[in-house]
């Protein structure tokens, strides 16, 4: 018995001595910030300098600055602050770039040391990203950008500015940093799916992710003699559906113990594959899929972490490192909420930027301002729920709003089409119910018009009834929620059990069936953003010749370039006065909605809070196509 006690005591002493000689390193990390600089939620409710205000608005740089300062003070010489990409795109703070270099320079000032390039950094093209980086460098610096598998083309005018940043080592393929005597190598990659959904990155090339990471990680450990390799991976993973948990942006991933044996239920996806193949990587700071992982997911000896998105959480990984090896770790996600009082200096910088850049540069030309109420709502309008996009009210409201606005100011339209993939955020009631311009912009942050207005501009084409039927057949083939299309102005009846391209049974416009015969020459106007209408022109190619839809002008002549079909919303002005979706919805709310409670602010109609009949009606019985 005494020998057992002595053995346990000896084990305790050895373990304690081991930890006394270990170095404690803190890694603070974020991912998919998406320019949520002023919080994620109704802007009228965001008060970062007031704690416990109950608004429900999460995140924001002012609160993050306080949290980073507090956490770094606990381990001043042993803290590393990292971001895994998609820091841009998603709020009105992004379109005002690249001239000021505001966001990246502010991230640097708050303590971020390394970041990588996500797919949304390319939303305005490679050279726009380069201009952001150059501006931030002049403004006061930026986190070191690590990009290991992107290869720009130096002689291309589309990305020569970005290529120069690789050449002059402003952007590095890897970096080495010494933290408390622990040598750490940092790699950054753009994942396969992220690269596929970033068409505007062209002509930038993407090298194979796993091959790149294996090569660099091996080199860092064998030649540079680093102790640990961290990969900033804008690739991601998803909860295994076998666990019974459905995935949605920011959903809590199904982790209980924090460590799953390799191959068991937990996660799947690119970063899991990467961890299995690249054994030299110790930690993957994951991004792109917006998944919350409450405890590190361990694949062999690699830890995978991700915080969700939009600065709802800060990840804190504490490592105990001895002789260059991780001997233990602790992890927690710290909510960035109204329990944290925001940093006053950072908050003042943000307010100054709103007033002097966003208001003056973007909104004043449109007779708008950042903080003015546009409308109010007594209920939430959601882009997605557990049943998918088809059963939510936001898409239906937005499609109706755009159609009504085009009817009043854009020459009218028979049909409005809205792709769910361009709808990026909800409109929430919040604490006050007030909806402001930035709340609407967050719904439609993507795209860029030719006249300098940000967002995909609205355009109008004409097609026959038969082509409309064929178009709906193709759109209804889509299985993914991101590809679902909301309609306004028509009702489509279809039978999913019928053969392909024979599913649409009837289309009703203004209470009357559309003649969908090939012999009917009548044209119907279709309004949508240029992104979706550009797809319509490629239907024949995408369907391998089975379906042909030819976009036309009102006179029947073909539209060869969808930009020529952009709606002119003010013919009294010189040139084409484009309006993107966010601006059309904003003006519809301001000028076409009624103030039902008499407080001077228009109200979103209550009918959108009730059970809405879908405009796509599933029929089990067959109908004649005549």
N, C-alpha and C positions, 0 to 999 in steps of 0.2 A: 504493500500500500504506500509506504514511504517512498519507494523507488518510483512509483507512478507519479506521486506529487512532485518529486525532484525533477522528473522528466518534463512534466507540464510546466514547472517553473522555468526550467532551462529553455523550453520552447518559447515561452512568453518573453524571456529576456532576449533571446536571439531575434525574435520577431520585432520586439521593441527597438533593439539596436539597429536592425535593418531599416526600420522606418526613420530612425533618427538620422541615418545617413542618406536617406532618400530625399530627393528634391520635389517640392510641391509646385506643380505648374497648373495654372488656371487658363482654360481656353473658353473665351466668351464668343458666341457665334450667332449670326443671323443668316437668313436667306429669303429671297423673294420679297424684298422690301417694297418694290413697285411704287416708289416715290410717295409712300404714305407718310410724308414729312409732317403733316399736320393732323395725324391721327387717322384711324380707320373707322368711319361712322359718320353720322350726320354732323356737318361742320358747325351748325348752329348750337350743338350741344357740347362742343369740345372746349373745355376750360382746363388746360394742363397745369395752371398754377393753383387750382383749387382741388384739394384732396377730398375723396369720398363724396363726390357730387352726384353719383348714381346715374350718370348719363349713359354708361355702357360703351362709350367710345374708347377703343383700345389703341395702344401704340403711340406713335408720334415721336419726333426727334427730341423734343424738350424733355419728355419723360425718359427716353432712352439715354440721353446725355447724363441725367442724374444717376440712373441705374449703373451705367458703365463706370462712372466716377466712384460710386459706392463700392462696387465689386472690385475694381482695380485697387482701391485703398486697402483691401484685405490682403493683397499679395502684390505689392507695388512693382517688384522686380521680376515677378514670375507670371505675369498675365499677358496673354496674346489675344487680340481681338480680330476676328475673321468674319468675312461675308462670302457667301457662295453664289452670288450673281442674281440677275434680274433686280438690280437695285433701281433701274429706271422703269418707266411706263406704267401709268395707272392713275395719275392725278394731274391737276393743273400745274404742278411744279415741273413736270417733264417738258411740256411744249415750250416753256420759256427758255429752256436750254437750247443750244449749247453756249450761247454768248457769255452768261455770267459764270458758268462752272460752279454753280451754287451747291448742288447736292454733294458732289464728290469732295469738294473742299470742306464742307461742313462735316462729312463723315470722317475726314482726316483729323479735323479739329477735335472731334469727339473721341478719338483714339483708335479708330480702325487702322489696322496695319496692312492687311492683305484682302484682296477681293479677286473675283474672276468674272469672266464675261458670260452672261446668260443670253438666251435667245432674244429677249425683249430689248437688250442693249442695241440690237440691230434694227429696231422698228422704223427708224428714220434713215437707215443705210449705214455702211461702214464708216464713211467719212464724217457723218454727223457724230458718231461715237468718238471719232478721233478729235473732232473739234471740242467736244465736251471735255475730254481728257486734257487737251492743250489749254483750254480756258481755266480748268481747275488748277492746273500746274502754275499758271500765272497768278491765280487768286490766292494761293497759299499752300498748294500741294493737294495730294489725293492719296488714298491708300495705294500701296503698290499693287498694280494689276498683274496677275499671273495668268498667262494663257499658254497652255502647253500643246494644244492640238489644233490651233487655228493658223492658217497660212494665207496671208493676204497676197495680192498680186501687185507688185511694185509699179508696173507699167500700165495699170488700169486706172483711168480717171475716177472710177467709182470707189476705189479703196486705196489710192496711192498715199493719202494722208495717214490712214491707219497703218499701212505697210511701213511708212517712215518711223512710226512709233515703235515698231518691232526692231527696225534697223538701228535706231539710236538708243535702244534698251530702256525706253520709257515703259514698255510692256515686256515682261520677262517670261521665259518658258518655265522657270522655276526660281526659287529663292531659298537661301539658307539663313536662318536666324538663330542666335544663341540666347537661350533663356535659362538663367541660373546654371550655366555650364552644360546644359542639355542642348545638343546641336539638332535643330529641327529643319527638315527640308519641306518646302511647300510647293505643291503642284496644283494646277487649275485646268479643268477640262470642260468643254461643252459636249453634252451627251448626244447620243444619236437622235432620239426623239426631239430634243430641244433644237438640234441642227435642222431637222426635217421641217419644223414649224417656224423656221426663220428664213423665208425665201429672200428677204431683202438683204441678207448677209452677202449675197453674190456680188462679186466673184470670189469672195473668201472661201478657201477650201478647208475641209475638216478631216484631219487625220484620224485613223481608227483609235478609239478611246482606250480600250484595254491594252493594245499594243504599245501605245504612247506611254501610258502610266507604268506598265511593267518595265519598259526600257528606262524611263527616268528614275523610278523608285530604286531599281537595281543599281543604277549608276550612282545615285545619291548615297546609298548605303555602302557600296563596295569601293567607290572611288573618292567620294567626298567625305565618307566616314560619318555621316549623320547618324544620330541615335534613333530618331523617329521621323516618319514620313506622314505628312498630312495632305490629303487630296481634297481640294475644293471642287466638288463634282456637281456641275449643273446637269444632273442626269435623273436621279431620283429613284424611288421605289414606291410600291403600293402594299397596303395590307393584303394578306392572303385571304381571298374570299371564303376559303374553307373555314376560316375562323368565325364566319357568320356576321362579320362587320362590313357594312357597305362603305364605300369611299366617297368622300366629298371634300372640297377644299377646306383645309384646316380641321378635318375630323380627327378625333383622337384615335391613334392607331392601336390595335389590339395587343398591347404588350403588358404582361403581368409580372413575370419574374425579371424581365430586363435582359435575359439571355436565352435564346433558343438554340438548341443543338442544330448544327447545319442540316438542312433538309426537312426540318419539321415546320409546322405552320408558323407563320410570322409575317415575312415580307417576300415579295418577288420584285424583279425589275432590274434595271441596268446597274444600280449600285451594288445590289446583291451579287450579280454576276462579276462585277469588277472586284469585289472583295474576295470572291472565290479564286479568281485567276491571278490577281496581283498580290501575292502573299507578303511582299515587302512593305505594303501600305499598312500603317498602324491605325489611322483614323480617317474616316470619310465624313467630311462636312457636306451633307447632301442638300439638294435643292431641286427645283423645277416642278415637283409633283404636289407641293403644298401639304405634305403629310406631317402631322404631329407625332413624334416618337418620344414618349415620356421617359423612357430609359434606353440607353444605347442598345442597338440590335447587334449582336456579336456573330460574325461569320468567321469561323476559325479564330484567328487572332486579331481580326480587324473590327473596330467599333464604328458603327454607322449611326449618325445623329442627324436630326432635322427638326426645325422649330415650327413648321406650318407655313405661315406667310403673313405679310402685312404688318410685321412687328407686333403681333399679338403676344409673342414670347421672346425672351432672350435665353439662349442655351448656355449652360454653365457646366463644363466638363473639368473636373479636378483630377489631375493625374499625380500619382506618387511614382517617381521614376528613380530607380537605383541601377547604377552601372549601365545606363542607357536603355533600360528595359522598364516597361510599365508593370509595377508590382501590384498596384491596386488603383481603383478609380471610383469616384463618386460623381453623380450627375443629377441635375435638376433643371427643369424649365421654370423660368421666373416670369410670371405674367406681367406685362407692361400695361398697367391699368391705373385707375384714378386713386389708388392707394399711394402712388408715387407722385410727389410734387415735381413738376417740370423745372428744368434749369432756366432761370430767368433770362440769362444772357442769350441762350440759344433761342428761347421763345421770342425775345425781342428781335433777333436776327430774322426769324421766320416771318414775323408780322411786318417788318420793314420790307422784306422781299415781296410779300403779298401786295402791299400798298404800292411799291415803287416799280415792280416788274410785272407781276401777274395782272394786276388791275390796269396799269397804264399800257402795257405792251399787248396783252391778249384780249382783255375784256372791255376796256373803254372803247375801242373801235366798234364794238358790237353793242354799245350802250348798256353794258352790264357791269356788275361789280361782284367781287368774291363773296361778300357777306350779305348781300341783299336777298330777302326771301323771294322765291319764285312762285312757290305754291306751298300747300301744306297737306298732310295726309293723316288720317286717323287710324291707319292700318299699314302693315308692311306689304311691300310689293317685292316678291322674291323671284330670282332668276332660276332657282332650282330647288327641288325637294327630293325626298326619297323615291318618288315615282318618276322623276325626270323632269325635263323642261316642259313636256306637253301638258302638265297639270298645274302650272304656275300662272300667276296673274300678271307678272311684270312684262313678259313678252307680248301678251295680248294688249295690254295697255299701251306699250310703246308703239306697236304696229298701228293701232288705232290713232294714236297721237300724231304719228308722221303722216298717215293718210289724210287726217282732218286738216293738218297744216298745209299739205300740198294742195288739197282741194280749195283751201282759202287763198293761198299765196303762190302756188306753183303751177297753175293752169289745170289742176284737177288730175285725178288718176282713177282708173278702175280698180286696180289691185296694188296693195303694198305688201312687199315681202321683207321679212326681217330674219336674218340668220342668227340663231341663238349664240353662235360662236363669237360674235362681236359684242354681245351683252356681257359685260365683265363684272358687274356689281349689282347689289340690291338697292332699292330705295326704301329706307327704313323709317318708321315712325319716330323712333328714338324718344327722347324726353319731351321735346317741344312739338314734334310733328312738322317742323319747318324744313322745307326742301330748298336748298340753295344751288347756285350754279355749279360749284365744285361737286356737289352730290350727283348732279346729272352727268357731268363730264366723266366721273368715275365709271358710269355705266357704259359710255362710249369713248374710251380713251385712245382707241387704235386708229391708225391711218393719218394721212396728210393730204390736203387738197392742193391744187396747183396755184391757188391765189394766196397761199400763206396761212389759210385757216386750217386748224388742226382737226383731224377726224375725217372719216370717209365721206365725201360729198354725195348728195342724193342725185340720182340720174333717172331718166325715164326712157323706156323703149316701148315698142309696139310689136305684138305677136298675134297670130290668128288663134281662134278658139281651139283648133286642133293642136297647135303648138303649145298652148296653155295646158291642155290636157297632158301632152307628152312631158312638159316640164314638171308638172306635179307628179307624174309617174316616177321621174328620175329623183326628185326631191324626197319622195316617200320611200325610195329604196334605202335611204341612209338609215343605218342602225345606231349611229353615235349621237348622243345628246348634243354635242357641239355642232352637229350638222343639221339639227332640226330647224325647220323654217316656219315661223309664224306668218299668218296671212291676215289681211284685213280687206274687206270689200267683197270677198267671195266666201262660199262655203263649198268644201270639196267632200264628196261622198265616195268612199272607196271600199273595196272588198279585199282584204289582205290574203284571202285564200285563192284568189284567181291567179292566173299565170302572169308572169312578169310583163309589164307594159300593158296589161289589160285590167289592172286593179281599179283605176279610177272609173267610177260609174256615172257620175254626174257632177257638174260644176254649176253652182247657182250664183248669179250676180244680180243684185237689186231685186231679189225675189223671183227671178226668172231663170230657167236653165239656159246655159250657154250652148249654142250650136257648135259641137266639137267635131263636126264632119270636116273632112279634108276639102270639101267643095265650098265651104263657107269662107269667103275672102275677108270678112269683117275683121278689123284689127282692134285689139284691146290694149289699153295702156298699162304698163307694169312699172311701178316705182320701187327702187331699192337703192342701197348704197353701191358705189362703183365696185367694191370688193365682190359682192354677190352677183351683180350683173356681169362682171367680167367672167364669172364661172359659166353663166348661161351661154355665152358665145362659144364655150368649149364643150358643150353638151355632146355634140356629135363625136368629137374625139374621145371624150371620157366614156361614152357608151359604146365605143368601137363601131360607130356607124349605125347603131340600132335606132337612135333617136336624133332628130335634127331640129334645132330651134334656131331660127335666124333672127337676131335682134334687128328691128327696123325703126326708122323714123316714122312720123305720122303719115307721110306721103307714100310709105311702102318701100322706100329705098333702104338698102341694108346699112347697118351701123358697123363700120369696120374697126373703129376705135371708140371704146365706151366713154372716153373723156369727151367726145363730141356730143354725147347724149346727156351731159350734166345739165341739170335744170338751172335756168337763170331766174332767180327770185326777185330781181329788180331790173326790168327791161329799160327803165329810165336812166340807169347808170351805164357808163361805158364798160364794155367787156361782159363777161359772164359772172354774175354775182352768186357764187356757190354757197350752199349751206349744208354743213354736215349734220348727221343725225342728232348729235347732242344739242346743237344750236336750234334745230327745228323743234325738238321736244321742249327745250327751254322756252322758246317763243310761243309754242302752243299752250304751255302751262300758264304763261304770263297773260296772254291776250285772248285765249279761247275758252279756258276753264272759267266756271262761275265761282264767285265768292258766296258760298252757301250759308256761312255763319256770321257774315257781316263785319268781319274784323279787318277787311281790306286786303286779304291774301286769298287768291284763288284756291279752291279745294279739289283734290283728286276725287272723282265721283265714287260713291260708295258701291256702285255696281261692280267695280273691280275687286271688291273684297268678298263678294258672294261667289257661289259656285258658278263658274263660267262655262258655258257650252263651248266646246272646242269647235274651231272652224274646220277642222279635219275630222270628218264623221266616219266612223267605222261601220260598215254595213255587212251583215252576214248573208243577205239575200242578193242575188244577181239582179242587175238592172240592164236594160238595153242601153247601149252607148249612143243612142240617137237622141 
